[in-house]
Every structure is written in C-alpha cells, then in structure tokens.
Amino acid sequence: MKTIAVRIGVVLFAVTAAIVTFGTGTSAAKDPYIGRTYADASAKISDHGGTPSISTVVGTEFPTDQCIVTSWRAPSYDKSDNFDHPSKLFLLSLNCSAKLAHAGRPGNSLASPEGRVEKVVEDRAERYNGKPTRCEKNLDSCRKFCEKHAGLCSDEVMALF
C-alpha cells in the first residue's frame, strides 16, 4: 500500500513540475498585439473598429510608435458612471526601453530571454558592419536582416543593396 502511495506522489509531483515548467498551453505568441510596435498594434485595432489607448509606458528611449506592446486589456468601469466611453476601447501597456541595456541606456537585461535574443541580433549586425564583405557572400539574407532590424546595419552595408 505504501508503494502505491509513493508512486502516486511521484506522478503528481512530475505532473505539477511539468505544468509549472511548461505552463498550461496558452501562449503570448498567438496574441495579436503583444510584441508588436504601438504603430502596428494600433493600426490593427483601428482596422477592426477598435480604439487604441495607452494605459502605461515604461522607458523613454523610443518614440511612441516604436514602443513595444507588452500587454493589453479592455477597460473595466461601471456602466453607470455617466461618462461617454468609446466602444471597443483597448488599453495598451508599452515598453519604450531599448531591446538590450547598454551603459547609460536602460533596456532588457542580457540575462532575460529578450535580452539574449537582442544580443544575438546586435552581434550579427556588428559582424556585418565590421566586415561588409560578409554580406556579399549571401546578399539576400543580409538584406532581409538589415530590413528587419532597421538602424543596426551601417551605411556601408546598406550600400550593397
């Protein structure tokens, strides 16, 4: 009897650990606004008849249109508050900090997943900028990279396209 209780305990522990580690299957990757720039998210909301509104902003490194949407929600207010509220209002939280922190410039930590991803991107841009001939070997891939990460490639690299 004791072995069955121990086995059940081990199975419950494993299931709990899996849920804590991997979550329940919901993902922000499917969210239509999170991770987009404010310009992109607000355009998408407007295209669907909604009204975007900024609820919170963190950082001051970028113009509002370039800030990244970190979360959003519909407002919660009492319908009897006697105020005219726009229908389909979306409250957006924005991160206007740099994608990666540098000396004197706030941003994501290198220890965060977002910071590590940005470090890989910045390192690749640095390799292209340091030796533009690397781009000549695979011009299409380099062009796509530079277009996707506007502002990271030097004028010398951009002149190759």
C-alpha positions as CSV (number, residue, x, y, z in Angstrom):
1,M,0.0,0.0,0.0
2,K,2.9,2.3,0.8
3,T,4.5,1.8,-2.6
4,I,1.2,2.8,-4.4
5,A,1.0,6.0,-2.3
6,V,4.7,6.8,-3.1
7,R,4.1,6.1,-6.9
8,I,1.0,8.3,-6.9
9,G,3.0,11.0,-5.1
10,V,5.8,10.8,-7.7
11,V,3.4,11.0,-10.6
12,L,1.6,14.0,-9.0
13,F,4.9,15.7,-8.4
14,A,6.0,15.1,-12.0
15,V,2.7,16.5,-13.4
16,T,2.9,19.6,-11.2
17,A,6.5,20.2,-12.2
18,A,5.6,19.9,-15.9
19,I,2.8,22.4,-15.5
20,V,4.9,24.8,-13.7
21,T,7.8,24.5,-16.2
22,F,5.8,24.4,-19.4
23,G,2.6,26.1,-18.5
24,T,-0.9,25.0,-19.5
25,G,-0.5,25.6,-23.2
26,T,-1.5,29.2,-23.5
27,S,1.0,31.4,-25.3
28,A,1.5,35.1,-25.9
29,A,2.9,34.1,-29.4
30,K,-0.7,33.8,-30.6
31,D,-1.7,37.2,-29.1
32,P,-2.5,39.7,-31.9
33,Y,-0.9,42.7,-30.2
34,I,1.8,41.7,-27.7
35,G,5.3,42.0,-29.2
36,R,4.2,44.4,-31.9
37,T,5.1,48.1,-32.1
38,Y,2.5,50.5,-30.9
39,A,2.1,51.7,-34.5
40,D,1.4,48.2,-35.8
41,A,-0.9,47.2,-32.9
42,S,-2.9,50.5,-33.0
43,A,-3.4,50.1,-36.8
44,K,-4.6,46.6,-36.4
45,I,-7.0,47.6,-33.6
46,S,-8.3,50.5,-35.7
47,D,-8.7,48.3,-38.8
48,H,-11.0,46.1,-36.7
49,G,-13.1,49.1,-35.5
50,G,-11.4,49.5,-32.1
51,T,-9.9,52.4,-30.4
52,P,-6.3,52.1,-29.1
53,S,-5.4,53.9,-25.9
54,I,-2.1,53.9,-24.0
55,S,-2.5,52.9,-20.4
56,T,1.1,52.6,-19.2
57,V,4.6,53.4,-20.6
58,V,7.9,52.1,-19.3
59,G,11.1,53.8,-20.6
60,T,11.7,56.8,-22.8
61,E,14.2,55.5,-25.4
62,F,11.9,55.4,-28.4
63,P,9.1,57.5,-30.0
64,T,5.7,56.1,-29.0
65,D,5.1,54.5,-32.4
66,Q,8.3,52.4,-32.0
67,C,7.5,51.2,-28.4
68,I,6.6,47.5,-28.0
69,V,3.2,46.4,-26.7
70,T,3.8,44.3,-23.6
71,S,0.1,43.7,-22.6
72,W,-3.4,45.0,-23.3
73,R,-6.8,44.8,-21.9
74,A,-10.3,46.0,-22.2
75,P,-11.2,48.7,-19.7
76,S,-13.3,47.9,-16.7
77,Y,-15.6,50.6,-15.5
78,D,-19.1,50.9,-14.2
79,K,-21.5,51.5,-17.0
80,S,-23.5,53.9,-14.8
81,D,-20.6,56.3,-14.3
82,N,-22.2,58.9,-16.6
83,F,-19.2,59.2,-18.9
84,D,-19.2,58.6,-22.6
85,H,-16.7,55.7,-23.2
86,P,-15.7,54.7,-26.7
87,S,-16.8,51.2,-27.6
88,K,-14.1,48.6,-28.3
89,L,-11.5,50.5,-26.3
90,F,-8.1,48.7,-25.9
91,L,-5.8,49.8,-23.2
92,L,-2.2,49.1,-24.2
93,S,0.9,48.9,-22.0
94,L,4.1,49.9,-23.8
95,N,7.8,49.3,-23.3
96,C,9.8,52.1,-24.7
97,S,13.2,50.9,-23.4
98,A,15.9,49.6,-25.6
99,K,15.8,45.9,-26.5
100,L,19.1,45.4,-24.7
101,A,20.6,47.5,-21.9
102,H,23.9,49.2,-22.5
103,A,26.0,51.5,-20.4
104,G,23.9,54.6,-19.6
105,R,20.9,53.2,-21.6
106,P,18.1,51.3,-20.0
107,G,16.7,48.2,-21.6
108,N,16.3,44.4,-21.2
109,S,18.9,42.6,-19.2
110,L,21.3,40.2,-21.0
111,A,20.0,37.6,-18.5
112,S,16.4,37.9,-19.9
113,P,15.3,35.9,-22.9
114,E,14.5,39.1,-24.8
115,G,18.0,40.5,-24.0
116,R,19.7,37.3,-25.1
117,V,17.8,37.4,-28.4
118,E,18.7,41.0,-29.0
119,K,22.4,40.4,-28.2
120,V,22.5,37.7,-31.0
121,V,20.9,40.3,-33.4
122,E,23.4,43.0,-32.3
123,D,26.4,40.7,-32.6
124,R,25.3,39.7,-36.2
125,A,24.9,43.3,-37.2
126,E,28.3,44.1,-35.7
127,R,29.9,41.3,-37.8
128,Y,28.3,42.7,-40.9
129,N,29.3,46.2,-40.1
130,G,32.9,45.2,-39.2
131,K,33.4,43.3,-42.5
132,P,30.8,44.2,-45.1
133,T,32.2,41.7,-47.5
134,R,30.5,39.0,-45.3
135,C,27.2,40.4,-46.7
136,E,28.4,40.0,-50.3
137,K,28.5,36.2,-49.9
138,N,24.8,36.0,-49.0
139,L,23.3,39.3,-50.1
140,D,19.7,38.3,-49.9
141,S,19.9,37.1,-46.3
142,C,21.9,40.1,-45.3
143,R,19.4,42.5,-46.9
144,K,16.5,40.8,-45.2
145,F,18.3,41.0,-41.8
146,C,19.1,44.7,-42.3
147,E,15.5,45.5,-43.3
148,K,14.1,43.6,-40.4
149,H,16.5,45.3,-37.9
150,A,16.4,48.8,-39.3
151,G,19.1,51.1,-38.0
152,L,21.6,48.3,-37.0
153,C,23.4,48.0,-40.3
154,S,25.9,50.6,-41.3
155,D,25.6,52.8,-44.4
156,E,28.4,50.8,-46.0
157,V,26.5,47.6,-45.6
158,M,23.2,49.2,-46.8
159,A,25.0,50.5,-49.9
160,L,25.5,46.9,-51.0
161,F,21.8,46.6,-51.8
